[in-house]
Amino acid sequence: MTVNKNLNAVYGLQSGSPGVKVTKTKDAESCNSLCSANASCRVFTWHDKNQGPYAFDCYQRFTTNWTVRYEEGPTTGVKASIWKAHLPQFVSVPGLRINNHYVTRARYPNTNLEYDVPDNRIQGENHNAKWTPPKTYNNQIYINDDHTAALMRNDSYSFNTYRVGIHGHCDVYDPPVSYWCSNQTQGGGAFSYRIPSGVTPKAHVLPNSPYPTSSGETAVFNVWRPARWANWMFEIKKYDNTTNQFTFGKGGFQGARGNNVGGDWFIENVFEELDAPNEFFWDSTNKDLYVFYNGTGAPPDGRHGIPVVTPQLKVLVNHTGTQKNPVKNVKFTGLSFTATAYTYMDPHGIPSGGDWALERQGGIFLQGTENVVIELCSLWQMDGNGIMISGYNRYATVNMSDIAWTGDTAIAAWGITDDYKNPKQGVYGTDGNYPRYTQILGNTIHEVGLYEKQSTFFMQAKTAETTIRGNAMFNGARAGINFNDGFGGGDELSWNIIFNTCRESGDHGPFNSWDREPFVTDVRTGKPSIYMQWRHIHHNWLIANYESQEAVDNDDGSAYYKTHHNYMALSGNGMKNDFGGHDNHHYENIYAFVGRGFSICRQLPGHIDYFYNNTVIMESTGDYGNWDCKEDDAAPVLHDNKILTKSGTAKMCGKPLPEWVKEGHDRGTTEGVWPSTDEIIKMGKGLFGM
């Protein structure tokens, strides 16, 4: 039994909680004896005389899924069942599975990767740690393509020109370039990228610290960016165990948006944190694998039908051709792909002007291909991206497959643009070096973002004319589907069901888009154009639960969307445009239990939004739309909407809705009371022809 003072493994529990037994004992030693004598007891916590109503309570826990927290007074003991295997043939053990279940790398706070959503972390920013300020750089280069009319958009107040920064803080990326390193960033919470250079946890936050220097320098810090937009991982360059200060080395490139401080965090890959069942630690120096086994007797050794797996490969299939000589007509049918190693410490680049950073690799990697089909396949426990569709690809198809338990994104499509100043990241997409006509059809995609939280079921950047149809997508850390830019367009998102998104992060929802950088393609007209073709989002069932903000979140600059015949539930807004967004048309949709029908920014004449023939089941009785209420040639087109509230009344621009309509606005729009559950179900079925 490993015993520590000032730790509590039963916080929030009480007598009668499942898997817990509570008795009174005079001291911690007596509580220890009770747990030691009970073969089913895994951990105990004893409360001293200063714990109020819990004084002298001895809690025994019989479950293996628990965590500990620092708290003055309690004493906690853990039954250790740590086994060691000497594996000289292995270079690394980046992950471990026993009987197809994840074993967690030793960390604090403890967590169960499969069941804890969100995972357990220490409260961040300045609550439990002091963050070392970002480094300073003097080698930045700024590019602003604002001198050529063909490279300037005139359809919005924002994001009219292509702009990036090279080097400086962006030296962490490959290539070292990003919109967020430019000197003219715009949009929500916009400022140039930077990251903290280290951290000093406050006293008692890490109960097993200070660590030996050698242990501290094997650590990896996993840190949410404040507001939970992405998470960063850092290796440790230097650890000072006299001050408990960690200086970050490699890392911080797993998201595009920076900050001076970190958010919620945990530490992993520290031997001293191997203190809970179902954890492992790999001693890379001595080639020893330690496992805190969650069971009786010795851990399985891979024989007798119980698999023990450590992922070693990051790519299982690599089809790489060229645009002139592509790999053609390859089909994978009925195959299972599993157990790739994590890639979150591998080089990441910034695909385009959205918030994403991404590694250009996947368990299945396609580049320079035509007509590759992945059909009726299973991709399971891929700890990086599942499928990467990179550069030139035509008609890549993922059909009727199941993708689950990915460490990063399930499927990503990422093109390559170029110009003379900015290789691989330029404004021109006219050479066709990007995925086009990709088809994602009839798949189940779920349990996504185990490690990297800026991840999704499907993500595209510098990609055009994608069809995403008939998929069931659920249980993700962040947005369900992400379009990182307005490159090309012509995409269709239809007949999908998407729910349980943003389970660990803030805002977004089943669908999210940005368009902060213009690109030149021939998709819209067949000739080079800075404007994209319209995208269509229709006949989808989109549930914006957990921490989702909108079912369809058209973020900074998003434009040229026609969103229609969808059932969208639980959104803050039905339609959203902000920070220069425009040309957004919502019609024939049902918005169930939303804050309001729409919220939009000011637009230019000729590039206005449309909101009509929609049914809005609204939770408030205020304005059903949020806009500047200026009735001019830049006002949105509104008509024939049904606004249903609990009271049966609604407003627009501060006026009762009937009065607003009578004045000649918003013709045909009516108000009414909430429909019954049966009526809502009938409405939804009617939308989908059921």
C-alpha positions as CSV (number, residue, x, y, z in Angstrom):
1,M,0.0,0.0,0.0
2,T,1.4,3.4,-1.0
3,V,0.2,6.0,1.6
4,N,0.3,9.8,1.3
5,K,-1.0,12.5,3.5
6,N,-3.1,15.5,2.3
7,L,-4.6,13.6,-0.6
8,N,-8.3,12.7,-1.1
9,A,-9.4,9.9,-3.4
10,V,-13.1,10.1,-2.5
11,Y,-14.0,13.8,-3.0
12,G,-17.7,14.3,-3.6
13,L,-18.6,10.8,-2.5
14,Q,-20.6,9.8,0.6
15,S,-21.9,6.7,2.3
16,G,-24.2,4.9,-0.1
17,S,-22.2,5.9,-3.2
18,P,-21.6,3.0,-5.6
19,G,-18.4,1.1,-4.9
20,V,-17.8,2.8,-1.5
21,K,-17.9,1.7,2.1
22,V,-17.7,4.1,5.0
23,T,-16.8,3.3,8.6
24,K,-15.3,5.3,11.5
25,T,-11.8,4.5,12.6
26,K,-9.5,6.2,15.1
27,D,-6.6,6.8,12.8
28,A,-5.3,6.3,9.3
29,E,-3.4,3.1,10.2
30,S,-6.7,1.5,11.2
31,C,-8.3,2.5,8.0
32,N,-5.3,1.1,6.1
33,S,-5.7,-2.2,7.9
34,L,-9.3,-2.5,6.9
35,C,-8.5,-1.9,3.2
36,S,-5.5,-4.2,3.3
37,A,-7.6,-7.0,4.7
38,N,-10.2,-6.6,2.0
39,A,-9.1,-8.1,-1.3
40,S,-11.7,-5.9,-3.1
41,C,-10.5,-2.6,-1.7
42,R,-8.4,-0.7,-4.1
43,V,-7.9,2.6,-2.3
44,F,-8.7,4.2,1.1
45,T,-9.1,7.8,2.3
46,W,-9.2,8.6,6.0
47,H,-10.3,12.0,7.3
48,D,-8.7,13.5,10.4
49,K,-10.5,15.3,13.3
50,N,-10.5,18.6,11.4
51,Q,-12.8,17.4,8.6
52,G,-16.1,18.5,10.2
53,P,-18.9,16.0,9.5
54,Y,-16.3,13.7,7.8
55,A,-14.0,13.5,10.8
56,F,-12.6,10.0,11.4
57,D,-14.5,8.6,8.3
58,C,-12.7,5.8,6.6
59,Y,-13.7,5.4,3.0
60,Q,-12.9,2.2,1.2
61,R,-13.2,2.2,-2.6
62,F,-13.7,-0.9,-4.6
63,T,-13.7,0.6,-8.1
64,T,-10.6,1.2,-10.2
65,N,-11.8,4.5,-11.9
66,W,-10.8,7.3,-9.6
67,T,-8.5,10.3,-9.1
68,V,-6.9,12.0,-6.2
69,R,-6.8,15.7,-5.3
70,Y,-4.7,17.7,-2.9
71,E,-6.6,18.6,0.3
72,E,-5.2,19.2,3.8
73,G,-6.3,16.6,6.3
74,P,-7.1,13.4,4.5
75,T,-4.7,10.5,4.2
76,T,-5.0,8.2,1.1
77,G,-3.5,4.8,0.4
78,V,-3.4,2.9,-2.9
79,K,-2.8,-0.8,-3.4
80,A,0.0,-1.0,-5.9
81,S,0.1,-3.8,-8.4
82,I,3.0,-2.6,-10.6
83,W,4.6,-5.0,-12.9
84,K,7.8,-4.6,-14.9
85,A,8.9,-6.1,-18.2
86,H,12.3,-5.6,-19.7
87,L,11.9,-5.0,-23.5
88,P,15.3,-4.3,-25.0
89,Q,14.0,-4.8,-28.6
90,F,11.7,-1.7,-28.3
91,V,12.8,1.8,-29.0
92,S,9.7,3.3,-27.6
93,V,6.3,2.4,-26.1
94,P,4.2,5.5,-27.1
95,G,0.9,3.8,-26.1
96,L,-0.4,0.6,-24.6
97,R,-3.6,-1.5,-25.0
98,I,-4.6,-4.5,-23.0
99,N,-7.5,-6.5,-24.3
100,N,-8.3,-3.7,-26.7
101,H,-8.6,-1.1,-24.0
102,Y,-6.4,1.9,-23.5
103,V,-3.9,2.0,-20.7
104,T,-3.1,5.6,-19.7
105,R,0.4,6.9,-19.7
106,A,1.3,7.8,-16.1
107,R,-0.1,11.3,-15.3
108,Y,-1.6,13.6,-12.8
109,P,-4.5,14.1,-12.4
110,N,-5.3,10.4,-13.1
111,T,-8.0,9.8,-15.7
112,N,-9.5,7.0,-17.7
113,L,-9.1,7.8,-21.4
114,E,-12.2,5.9,-22.5
115,Y,-14.7,7.1,-19.9
116,D,-13.7,10.5,-18.5
117,V,-15.1,13.2,-20.8
118,P,-13.7,15.7,-20.4
119,D,-10.5,14.2,-19.0
120,N,-9.3,15.3,-15.5
121,R,-7.1,18.4,-15.5
122,I,-5.8,21.0,-13.1
123,Q,-7.5,24.4,-13.3
124,G,-5.4,26.6,-15.4
125,E,-4.5,30.2,-16.3
126,N,-3.2,31.7,-13.1
127,H,-5.2,29.7,-10.5
128,N,-2.7,26.8,-9.9
129,A,0.4,27.8,-11.9
130,K,2.7,30.7,-12.8
131,W,3.3,30.8,-16.6
132,T,6.7,31.9,-17.9
133,P,6.1,34.6,-20.5
134,P,6.6,33.9,-24.2
135,K,9.9,34.1,-25.9
136,T,10.7,37.2,-28.0
137,Y,11.7,37.0,-31.7
138,N,13.1,39.6,-34.1
139,N,13.1,37.6,-37.4
140,Q,9.5,38.0,-38.5
141,I,8.6,38.6,-42.1
142,Y,5.1,40.0,-43.0
143,I,3.4,39.4,-46.4
144,N,0.3,41.4,-47.3
145,D,-1.0,40.9,-50.8
146,D,-3.0,44.1,-51.0
147,H,-1.4,45.7,-54.1
148,T,-3.1,43.6,-56.8
149,A,-6.8,44.0,-57.7
150,A,-7.0,40.3,-58.6
151,L,-6.0,39.3,-55.1
152,M,-8.5,41.6,-53.3
153,R,-12.0,40.7,-52.4
154,N,-14.6,43.5,-52.4
155,D,-17.5,41.6,-50.9
156,S,-17.0,42.3,-47.2
157,Y,-15.7,44.8,-44.6
158,S,-13.1,42.3,-43.5
159,F,-10.6,39.6,-44.7
160,N,-10.2,41.2,-48.2
161,T,-6.5,40.4,-48.7
162,Y,-4.1,37.5,-48.2
163,R,-1.8,38.1,-45.3
164,V,0.7,35.9,-43.4
165,G,3.7,36.1,-41.1
166,I,6.8,34.0,-41.6
167,H,9.3,32.9,-38.9
168,G,9.3,34.6,-35.4
169,H,6.8,32.8,-33.2
170,C,5.9,30.7,-36.2
171,D,9.2,28.9,-36.2
172,V,7.5,26.2,-34.2
173,Y,5.5,25.2,-37.3
174,D,6.5,23.4,-40.5
175,P,6.5,25.4,-42.7
176,P,7.0,28.4,-40.3
177,V,4.1,30.5,-41.7
178,S,0.6,31.4,-40.5
179,Y,-2.1,34.0,-40.8
180,W,-1.9,34.3,-37.0
181,C,1.8,35.4,-37.2
182,S,0.9,38.3,-39.5
183,N,0.8,41.9,-38.2
184,Q,-2.8,42.5,-39.3
185,T,-4.9,39.7,-37.7
186,Q,-8.7,40.2,-37.6
187,G,-11.6,38.3,-36.1
188,G,-12.9,37.0,-32.8
189,G,-10.2,37.4,-30.1
190,A,-7.6,38.3,-32.7
191,F,-4.0,38.8,-31.8
192,S,-0.7,37.4,-33.0
193,Y,0.3,33.9,-32.1
194,R,2.6,33.3,-29.1
195,I,2.8,30.7,-26.4
196,P,4.1,30.5,-22.8
197,S,7.7,29.3,-22.5
198,G,7.3,27.4,-19.2
199,V,5.3,26.9,-16.1
200,T,5.8,26.7,-12.3
201,P,3.0,24.8,-10.6
202,K,2.0,26.2,-7.2
203,A,2.8,24.3,-4.0
204,H,0.9,21.1,-3.5
205,V,-0.7,21.2,-7.0
206,L,1.4,18.2,-8.0
207,P,1.3,16.0,-4.8
208,N,4.2,13.8,-5.9
209,S,6.5,16.7,-6.8
210,P,9.2,17.9,-6.7
211,Y,10.4,15.1,-9.0
212,P,14.0,14.0,-9.5
213,T,15.5,16.1,-12.3
214,S,15.6,13.1,-14.6
215,S,11.9,12.4,-14.1
216,G,10.9,16.0,-14.6
217,E,12.7,16.2,-17.9
218,T,10.8,13.2,-19.3
219,A,7.5,14.9,-18.6
220,V,5.0,16.1,-21.2
221,F,2.7,19.0,-20.4
222,N,-0.7,18.9,-22.0
223,V,-2.3,22.4,-21.8
224,W,-5.6,23.8,-23.0
225,R,-5.4,27.2,-24.5
226,P,-7.6,29.5,-22.4
227,A,-11.3,29.3,-23.6
228,R,-10.5,25.7,-24.7
229,W,-10.1,26.4,-28.4
230,A,-7.2,23.9,-28.8
231,N,-4.6,22.1,-26.6
232,W,-0.9,22.4,-26.7
233,M,1.6,19.6,-25.8
234,F,5.2,20.5,-24.6
235,E,8.2,18.5,-24.0
236,I,10.5,19.7,-21.2
237,K,13.8,21.4,-22.0
238,K,14.8,21.9,-18.4
239,Y,13.4,21.1,-15.0
240,D,14.5,22.9,-11.7
241,N,13.4,20.7,-8.8
242,T,14.3,23.3,-6.3
243,T,11.7,25.7,-7.6
244,N,9.5,23.1,-9.5
245,Q,9.9,25.2,-12.6
246,F,9.5,23.5,-16.0
247,T,11.0,25.2,-19.1
248,F,9.2,24.1,-22.2
249,G,11.1,22.7,-25.2
250,K,9.5,21.3,-28.3
251,G,5.8,21.8,-28.7
252,G,3.0,24.4,-28.5
253,F,2.3,23.9,-32.3
254,Q,-0.9,21.8,-32.0
255,G,-3.2,24.8,-32.5
256,A,-3.0,28.0,-34.5
257,R,-4.2,30.4,-31.8
258,G,-1.8,31.4,-29.0
259,N,-1.9,33.1,-25.6
260,N,0.5,34.4,-23.0
261,V,-0.7,31.8,-20.4
262,G,-2.1,28.3,-20.4
263,G,-5.5,27.0,-19.4
264,D,-6.4,23.7,-17.7
265,W,-3.5,21.2,-17.8
266,F,-2.1,17.9,-16.8
267,I,1.4,16.4,-16.6
268,E,2.2,13.0,-18.0
269,N,5.1,10.6,-18.7
270,V,6.5,10.9,-15.1
271,F,7.5,7.7,-13.3
272,E,6.4,9.2,-9.9
273,E,2.9,9.6,-11.2
274,L,2.5,5.9,-11.8
275,D,0.1,5.7,-8.9
276,A,-3.3,4.4,-10.2
277,P,-4.6,1.3,-11.8
278,N,-4.5,1.1,-15.6
279,E,-1.4,3.4,-16.0
280,F,1.9,2.6,-17.6
281,F,5.4,4.2,-17.8
282,W,8.1,3.4,-20.3
283,D,11.7,3.9,-19.1
284,S,13.4,4.6,-22.4
285,T,16.9,4.6,-20.8
286,N,16.7,1.1,-19.3
287,K,14.0,-0.3,-21.8
288,D,11.7,-1.2,-19.0
289,L,7.9,-1.1,-19.2
290,Y,6.0,-0.6,-16.0
291,V,2.3,-1.3,-15.7
292,F,0.0,-0.6,-12.8
293,Y,-2.3,-3.5,-13.6
294,N,-6.0,-3.1,-13.2
295,G,-6.8,-6.7,-12.2
296,T,-5.7,-9.7,-10.1
297,G,-2.6,-11.6,-10.7
298,A,-0.1,-10.8,-13.4
299,P,-1.0,-8.8,-16.5
300,P,-1.7,-10.8,-19.7
301,D,1.4,-11.3,-21.9
302,G,-0.4,-11.4,-25.3
303,R,-1.0,-15.1,-25.2
304,H,-4.2,-17.0,-24.4
305,G,-6.4,-14.8,-26.6
306,I,-5.9,-11.5,-24.7
307,P,-4.0,-9.0,-26.9
308,V,-1.4,-6.7,-25.5
309,V,-0.5,-4.0,-28.1
310,T,1.9,-1.1,-28.2
311,P,1.5,1.0,-31.4
312,Q,4.8,1.4,-33.3
313,L,3.8,2.7,-36.7
314,K,2.3,6.1,-37.5
315,V,1.3,5.3,-41.1
316,L,-0.1,1.9,-42.1
317,V,-0.8,2.6,-45.8
318,N,1.0,5.2,-47.9
319,H,-0.1,5.8,-51.5
320,T,2.0,8.7,-52.8
321,G,2.1,9.6,-56.5
322,T,2.2,13.0,-58.3
323,Q,-0.2,15.1,-60.2
324,K,1.4,14.0,-63.4
325,N,1.7,10.3,-62.4
326,P,-1.0,9.6,-59.8
327,V,-1.7,6.4,-58.0
328,K,-5.0,5.3,-59.6
329,N,-8.0,3.0,-59.0
330,V,-7.0,1.5,-55.7
331,K,-9.8,0.0,-53.5
332,F,-9.7,-1.2,-49.9
333,T,-12.7,-3.3,-49.0
334,G,-13.6,-4.9,-45.6
335,L,-10.2,-4.3,-44.0
336,S,-9.4,-3.4,-40.4
337,F,-6.8,-0.8,-39.6
338,T,-5.8,-0.2,-35.9
339,A,-3.1,0.8,-33.4
340,T,-1.1,3.6,-34.9
341,A,1.1,5.7,-32.6
342,Y,0.3,9.2,-31.5
343,T,1.6,12.1,-33.7
344,Y,0.9,15.1,-31.5
345,M,4.6,15.8,-31.0
346,D,5.3,15.5,-34.8
347,P,5.7,18.6,-37.0
348,H,2.4,20.6,-37.5
349,G,1.6,23.2,-40.1
350,I,-1.1,25.9,-40.3
351,P,-3.4,24.7,-43.2
352,S,-4.9,28.2,-43.8
353,G,-6.6,31.1,-42.0
354,G,-8.8,29.1,-39.6
355,D,-7.8,28.2,-36.0
356,W,-6.3,24.8,-36.9
357,A,-2.8,23.4,-36.8
358,L,-2.4,19.9,-38.3
359,E,0.2,17.2,-39.0
360,R,0.3,16.2,-42.6
361,Q,0.0,12.5,-42.0
362,G,-2.5,9.8,-41.1
363,G,-2.9,6.1,-40.6
364,I,-3.9,6.0,-44.2
365,F,-2.0,8.6,-46.2
366,L,-3.1,9.6,-49.8
367,Q,-1.2,12.1,-51.9
368,G,-1.2,12.2,-55.7
369,T,-4.1,9.8,-56.2
370,E,-7.2,9.4,-58.3
371,N,-10.2,7.2,-57.5
372,V,-8.9,5.6,-54.3
373,V,-11.8,4.0,-52.4
374,I,-11.9,2.9,-48.7
375,E,-15.1,0.9,-48.3
376,L,-16.6,-1.2,-45.5
377,C,-13.4,-0.8,-43.5
378,S,-12.8,-0.3,-39.8
379,L,-10.3,2.3,-38.5
380,W,-10.0,1.8,-34.7
381,Q,-7.7,3.3,-32.1
382,M,-5.6,5.3,-34.6
383,D,-3.8,7.6,-32.2
384,G,-3.0,10.3,-34.9
385,N,-5.2,11.2,-37.8
386,G,-7.2,8.3,-39.3
387,I,-7.0,9.3,-43.0
388,M,-5.0,12.1,-44.5
389,I,-6.0,13.2,-48.0
390,S,-3.0,15.5,-48.9
391,G,-2.3,17.6,-51.9
392,Y,-3.5,16.4,-55.3
393,N,-6.3,13.9,-55.0
394,R,-9.4,13.4,-57.2
395,Y,-12.5,11.4,-56.2
396,A,-11.0,9.9,-53.0
397,T,-13.9,8.1,-51.4
398,V,-14.5,6.8,-47.8
399,N,-17.7,4.8,-47.9
400,M,-19.7,2.7,-45.4
401,S,-16.8,2.5,-42.9
402,D,-16.5,2.8,-39.2
403,I,-13.8,5.2,-37.7
404,A,-13.6,5.4,-33.9
405,W,-11.1,6.2,-31.1
406,T,-8.8,8.5,-33.0
407,G,-6.2,10.5,-31.2
408,D,-6.7,13.4,-33.7
409,T,-9.0,14.0,-36.6
410,A,-10.8,11.1,-38.2
411,I,-10.5,12.3,-41.9
412,A,-8.6,15.4,-43.0
413,A,-8.2,16.8,-46.6
414,W,-5.5,19.4,-47.0
415,G,-4.3,20.9,-50.2
416,I,-1.1,22.7,-51.2
417,T,-1.0,26.2,-52.6
418,D,2.0,28.1,-53.8
419,D,3.5,31.4,-54.9
420,Y,7.0,32.8,-55.3
421,K,7.1,34.3,-51.9
422,N,5.6,31.6,-49.8
423,P,6.1,27.9,-50.9
424,K,3.3,25.5,-49.8
425,Q,1.3,28.3,-48.2
426,G,0.6,30.9,-51.0
427,V,-2.5,32.4,-52.4
428,Y,-2.7,30.5,-55.7
429,G,-4.6,27.2,-56.0
430,T,-4.9,27.3,-59.7
431,D,-2.4,24.5,-60.3
432,G,-4.9,22.0,-58.9
433,N,-2.7,20.6,-56.2
434,Y,-5.5,20.0,-53.7
435,P,-8.2,17.4,-52.9
436,R,-11.2,17.8,-55.2
437,Y,-14.4,15.7,-55.5
438,T,-13.7,13.9,-52.2
439,Q,-16.7,11.8,-51.1
440,I,-17.4,10.9,-47.5
441,L,-20.5,8.6,-47.7
442,G,-22.5,6.6,-45.2
443,N,-19.9,6.2,-42.5
444,T,-20.1,6.1,-38.7
445,I,-17.4,8.3,-37.1
446,H,-17.2,8.6,-33.4
447,E,-15.0,8.9,-30.3
448,V,-12.7,11.4,-31.9
449,G,-10.0,13.6,-30.3
450,L,-8.6,11.4,-27.6
451,Y,-5.3,13.4,-27.5
452,E,-5.5,16.5,-29.8
453,K,-8.7,18.4,-28.9
454,Q,-8.7,20.7,-32.0
455,S,-9.9,17.7,-34.0
456,T,-13.0,16.7,-35.8
457,F,-14.9,14.0,-37.7
458,F,-13.9,15.6,-41.0
459,M,-11.8,18.7,-41.6
460,Q,-10.8,20.3,-44.9
461,A,-8.4,23.1,-45.8
462,K,-7.5,24.2,-49.4
463,T,-10.0,21.6,-50.6
464,A,-13.0,21.9,-53.0
465,E,-16.2,20.3,-54.1
466,T,-16.4,17.7,-51.3
467,T,-19.5,15.7,-50.8
468,I,-20.3,14.6,-47.2
469,R,-23.5,12.6,-47.2
470,G,-25.4,10.1,-45.1
471,N,-23.0,9.8,-42.2
472,A,-23.6,9.4,-38.5
473,M,-21.1,11.4,-36.5
474,F,-21.0,11.7,-32.7
475,N,-18.8,12.0,-29.6
476,G,-16.1,14.5,-30.5
477,A,-13.9,16.9,-28.5
478,R,-14.6,20.0,-30.7
479,A,-16.5,20.8,-33.8
480,G,-18.1,18.0,-35.8
481,I,-17.1,19.1,-39.3
482,N,-14.7,22.0,-40.0
483,F,-14.1,24.0,-43.2
484,N,-11.0,25.9,-42.3
485,D,-11.3,28.4,-45.2
486,G,-13.2,29.5,-48.3
487,F,-11.0,27.8,-50.8
488,G,-12.8,26.9,-54.0
489,G,-16.2,26.0,-52.5
490,G,-18.8,23.9,-54.2
491,D,-19.1,21.5,-51.3
492,E,-22.2,19.7,-50.2
493,L,-23.1,18.6,-46.6
494,S,-26.3,16.6,-46.7
495,W,-28.4,13.8,-45.0
496,N,-26.1,13.5,-42.0
497,I,-26.8,13.2,-38.3
498,I,-24.3,14.9,-36.1
499,F,-24.4,15.3,-32.3
500,N,-22.4,15.2,-29.1
501,T,-19.8,17.7,-30.4
502,C,-17.7,20.1,-28.3
503,R,-17.8,17.7,-25.4
504,E,-14.5,19.1,-24.1
505,S,-14.2,22.6,-25.7
506,G,-16.0,25.9,-26.0
507,D,-18.3,27.3,-28.8
508,H,-18.7,25.8,-32.4
509,G,-20.9,22.8,-32.8
510,P,-21.8,20.2,-35.4
511,F,-20.4,22.4,-38.2
512,N,-17.9,25.2,-38.1
513,S,-16.3,27.4,-40.8
514,W,-13.9,30.3,-41.2
515,D,-12.8,32.3,-44.2
516,R,-10.0,34.7,-43.2
517,E,-7.8,34.3,-46.3
518,P,-8.8,34.6,-50.0
519,F,-7.4,32.0,-52.4
520,V,-7.4,32.0,-56.2
521,T,-9.0,28.9,-57.8
522,D,-11.0,28.1,-60.9
523,V,-13.8,26.3,-59.1
524,R,-16.4,29.1,-59.2
525,T,-16.4,29.9,-63.0
526,G,-13.7,27.7,-64.6
527,K,-11.4,30.6,-64.7
528,P,-9.1,32.0,-61.9
529,S,-11.2,33.8,-59.3
530,I,-10.7,35.1,-55.8
531,Y,-14.3,34.2,-54.9
532,M,-15.5,30.7,-54.0
533,Q,-18.5,28.7,-55.3
534,W,-21.6,28.4,-53.1
535,R,-21.7,25.6,-50.5
536,H,-24.9,23.8,-49.6
537,I,-25.8,22.4,-46.2
538,H,-29.1,20.6,-46.4
539,H,-31.3,17.8,-45.0
540,N,-29.1,17.3,-41.9
541,W,-30.1,16.5,-38.3
542,L,-27.8,18.7,-36.2
543,I,-27.9,18.7,-32.4
544,A,-25.8,21.4,-30.7
545,N,-25.6,19.8,-27.3
546,Y,-22.8,19.8,-24.7
547,E,-20.8,23.1,-25.1
548,S,-21.9,23.8,-28.7
549,Q,-22.7,27.4,-29.6
550,E,-24.5,26.8,-32.9
551,A,-25.5,23.8,-35.0
552,V,-24.0,25.7,-38.0
553,D,-21.4,28.1,-36.8
554,N,-20.3,30.3,-39.7
555,D,-17.4,32.1,-38.1
556,D,-15.1,34.9,-39.1
557,G,-15.6,35.9,-42.8
558,S,-17.6,32.8,-43.8
559,A,-19.6,33.4,-47.0
560,Y,-21.5,31.8,-49.8
561,Y,-23.5,29.3,-47.8
562,K,-27.0,28.0,-48.6
563,T,-28.3,26.2,-45.5
564,H,-31.7,24.7,-46.0
565,H,-34.1,21.9,-45.0
566,N,-32.1,21.1,-41.8
567,Y,-33.4,20.2,-38.4
568,M,-31.1,22.1,-35.9
569,A,-31.6,21.8,-32.2
570,L,-30.3,23.6,-29.1
571,S,-28.3,26.4,-30.8
572,G,-27.7,29.8,-29.4
573,N,-28.5,31.2,-32.8
574,G,-30.1,29.5,-35.8
575,M,-28.1,31.5,-38.4
576,K,-24.8,33.2,-37.5
577,N,-22.5,35.5,-39.3
578,D,-19.8,37.6,-37.6
579,F,-16.7,39.5,-38.3
580,G,-17.3,40.2,-42.0
581,G,-19.4,37.2,-42.8
582,H,-21.9,37.6,-45.6
583,D,-23.9,35.9,-48.4
584,N,-25.4,33.5,-45.9
585,H,-28.9,32.1,-46.9
586,H,-31.0,30.1,-44.4
587,Y,-34.4,28.8,-45.6
588,E,-36.8,26.0,-44.9
589,N,-35.0,25.0,-41.7
590,I,-36.4,24.0,-38.3
591,Y,-34.6,25.4,-35.3
592,A,-35.7,23.7,-32.1
593,F,-35.2,25.3,-28.7
594,V,-32.7,28.0,-29.8
595,G,-31.9,31.3,-28.2
596,R,-33.0,33.2,-31.4
597,G,-33.4,32.8,-35.1
598,F,-30.2,34.6,-36.2
599,S,-27.4,36.9,-35.3
600,I,-25.5,38.6,-38.0
601,C,-23.0,41.4,-38.7
602,R,-23.3,44.4,-41.0
603,Q,-22.9,43.6,-44.7
604,L,-22.2,45.4,-48.0
605,P,-25.0,46.0,-50.5
606,G,-25.2,43.1,-52.9
607,H,-23.8,40.6,-50.3
608,I,-26.5,40.4,-47.8
609,D,-28.0,37.5,-45.8
610,Y,-31.3,35.8,-46.3
611,F,-33.5,34.3,-43.6
612,Y,-36.9,33.0,-44.8
613,N,-39.5,30.2,-44.6
614,N,-37.9,29.0,-41.4
615,T,-39.6,27.7,-38.3
616,V,-38.0,29.0,-35.1
617,I,-38.9,27.3,-31.8
618,M,-37.4,30.0,-29.6
619,E,-36.6,29.9,-25.9
620,S,-37.0,33.6,-25.3
621,T,-39.7,36.2,-26.2
622,G,-37.3,38.9,-27.3
623,D,-36.1,39.8,-30.8
624,Y,-36.0,36.7,-33.0
625,G,-33.0,38.2,-34.8
626,N,-30.0,40.2,-33.8
627,W,-28.8,42.8,-36.4
628,D,-28.4,46.6,-36.6
629,C,-32.1,47.1,-37.7
630,K,-31.1,49.5,-40.4
631,E,-33.6,49.2,-43.2
632,D,-31.4,50.0,-46.2
633,D,-29.8,48.2,-49.2
634,A,-27.5,46.3,-46.8
635,A,-30.3,44.9,-44.6
636,P,-31.0,41.1,-44.6
637,V,-34.0,39.7,-46.5
638,L,-36.5,38.4,-44.0
639,H,-39.9,36.9,-44.8
640,D,-42.4,34.1,-44.1
641,N,-40.8,32.8,-40.9
642,K,-42.8,31.1,-38.1
643,I,-41.6,32.3,-34.6
644,L,-42.9,30.0,-31.8
645,T,-42.4,30.8,-28.1
646,K,-43.7,29.7,-24.8
647,S,-45.9,32.7,-24.5
648,G,-46.8,32.9,-28.2
649,T,-45.3,36.4,-28.6
650,A,-42.0,37.6,-30.1
651,K,-40.3,40.8,-31.1
652,M,-38.0,42.3,-33.8
653,C,-35.9,45.4,-33.4
654,G,-37.5,45.9,-30.0
655,K,-41.1,46.0,-31.4
656,P,-43.8,43.4,-31.0
657,L,-43.6,41.1,-34.0
658,P,-47.1,41.9,-35.4
659,E,-46.4,45.6,-35.2
660,W,-43.1,45.1,-37.0
661,V,-44.7,43.1,-39.8
662,K,-47.6,45.6,-40.1
663,E,-45.1,48.4,-40.7
664,G,-44.2,46.6,-43.9
665,H,-41.1,44.6,-42.7
666,D,-40.7,40.9,-42.7
667,R,-43.8,40.1,-44.8
668,G,-45.6,36.9,-44.0
669,T,-43.7,36.2,-40.7
670,T,-45.9,35.1,-37.8
671,E,-45.7,34.3,-34.1
672,G,-47.3,31.4,-32.2
673,V,-46.9,29.1,-29.2
674,W,-44.5,26.2,-28.8
675,P,-45.7,23.1,-30.5
676,S,-46.1,19.9,-28.6
677,T,-43.5,17.1,-28.6
678,D,-45.6,15.1,-31.1
679,E,-46.0,18.1,-33.3
680,I,-42.2,18.8,-33.3
681,I,-41.6,15.1,-34.2
682,K,-44.1,15.4,-37.0
683,M,-42.4,18.6,-38.3
684,G,-39.0,16.9,-38.3
685,K,-40.3,13.9,-40.2
686,G,-42.0,16.1,-42.7
687,L,-38.7,17.9,-43.4
688,F,-37.0,14.6,-44.3
689,G,-40.0,13.1,-46.1
690,M,-40.7,10.4,-43.5
